[in-house]
Amino acid sequence: MRLDVDKVNMTIMGVRFTNKQEFRGVWYVLSSSMIEGWQPSVKDVEEMKSYISNKRLELKNV
């Protein structure tokens, strides 16, 4: 499986990111996990995006 990443529009499998750090973070995690044989779904990308976004906001408010 090849990961569909659009660097210009910051999308992964059609999921759009507005924060470059979050985009790169999710991309890295997905790529690393795919090396181990995992095949992510769009839902997985959305869940990772939500998780990393929420963590960033939590750390910002500490």
C-alpha positions in Angstrom: 0.0 0.0 0.0 1.2 3.5 -0.8 0.3 6.4 1.4 -1.6 9.2 -0.5 0.2 12.4 0.7 -0.2 15.8 -0.9 2.5 18.1 0.6 1.3 21.2 -1.2 -2.3 21.0 0.1 -1.3 19.2 3.3 -3.6 16.2 2.9 -3.1 12.6 3.9 -5.6 10.2 2.2 -7.8 13.2 1.5 -7.8 14.4 5.2 -6.8 18.1 5.2 -4.4 19.6 7.8 -4.1 23.2 8.6 -1.1 22.9 10.9 2.2 21.9 9.3 3.6 20.3 12.5 0.5 18.2 12.9 0.6 17.2 9.2 4.2 16.1 9.5 3.7 14.3 12.8 0.8 12.2 11.5 2.6 11.5 8.3 5.6 10.3 10.2 3.6 8.0 12.5 1.7 6.6 9.6 4.8 6.0 7.5 6.6 4.3 10.4 3.7 2.1 11.2 3.2 1.1 7.6 6.8 -0.2 7.5 5.7 -2.7 10.1 2.8 -3.8 7.9 -0.1 -1.7 9.1 -2.5 -0.4 6.5 -4.3 2.7 7.7 -7.8 3.8 6.8 -9.1 7.3 6.3 -10.7 7.0 9.7 -7.3 6.2 11.3 -5.9 9.4 9.7 -8.8 11.4 11.1 -8.4 9.9 14.5 -4.7 10.6 14.6 -5.3 14.2 13.4 -7.9 14.7 16.2 -5.6 13.2 18.8 -2.5 15.2 17.9 -4.6 18.4 17.6 -6.1 17.9 21.0 -2.7 17.2 22.6 -1.3 20.3 21.1 -4.2 22.4 22.6 -3.8 20.7 26.0 -0.1 21.5 26.1 -0.8 25.1 25.0 -3.3 25.6 27.9 -1.0 24.2 30.6 
